[in-house]
Amino acid sequence: MTDSISLMAAGEIRDALAAVARGDLPTVAHALMSIDPDSWRAVERRLATLGSSLPDLVRAAQGEQAE
């Protein structure tokens, strides 16, 4: 098990956050479901280290949309 996030997963996260900002929920779901399990665990661990989570990140992106 590694703590690395694949380039593909990083792109999917970027796409998911951009889709959140557009309000495009089907694209959000597709992007997040495309992340491989090892990268998903690495993302969760890194966000937890920062005291955050993916849902927190999505909520923050939604807040930016409202501004």
Backbone hydrogen bonds, N-H to C=O, Kabsch-Sander energy under -0.5 kcal/mol:
donor,donor_aa,acceptor,acceptor_aa,energy
6,S,4,S,-0.5
10,A,6,S,-2.4
11,G,7,L,-2.2
12,E,8,M,-2.2
13,I,9,A,-2.5
14,R,10,A,-2.3
15,D,11,G,-2.7
16,A,12,E,-2.5
17,L,13,I,-2.6
18,A,14,R,-2.3
19,A,15,D,-2.3
20,V,16,A,-2.2
21,A,17,L,-2.0
22,R,18,A,-1.2
23,G,19,A,-0.9
23,G,20,V,-1.0
24,D,19,A,-2.7
25,L,23,G,-1.3
28,V,24,D,-1.8
29,A,25,L,-2.6
30,H,26,P,-2.3
31,A,27,T,-2.7
32,L,28,V,-2.5
33,M,29,A,-2.3
34,S,30,H,-0.9
34,S,31,A,-0.7
35,I,32,L,-1.1
40,W,36,D,-2.5
41,R,37,P,-2.3
42,A,38,D,-2.0
43,V,39,S,-2.7
44,E,40,W,-2.5
45,R,41,R,-2.5
46,R,42,A,-2.4
47,L,43,V,-2.8
48,A,44,E,-2.4
49,T,45,R,-2.1
50,L,46,R,-1.3
51,G,48,A,-1.5
52,S,47,L,-3.2
57,L,53,S,-2.1
58,V,54,L,-2.5
59,R,55,P,-2.6
60,A,56,D,-2.2
61,A,57,L,-2.0
62,Q,58,V,-2.3
63,G,59,R,-2.1
64,E,60,A,-1.7
65,Q,61,A,-1.3
66,A,62,Q,-1.3
67,E,63,G,-0.8
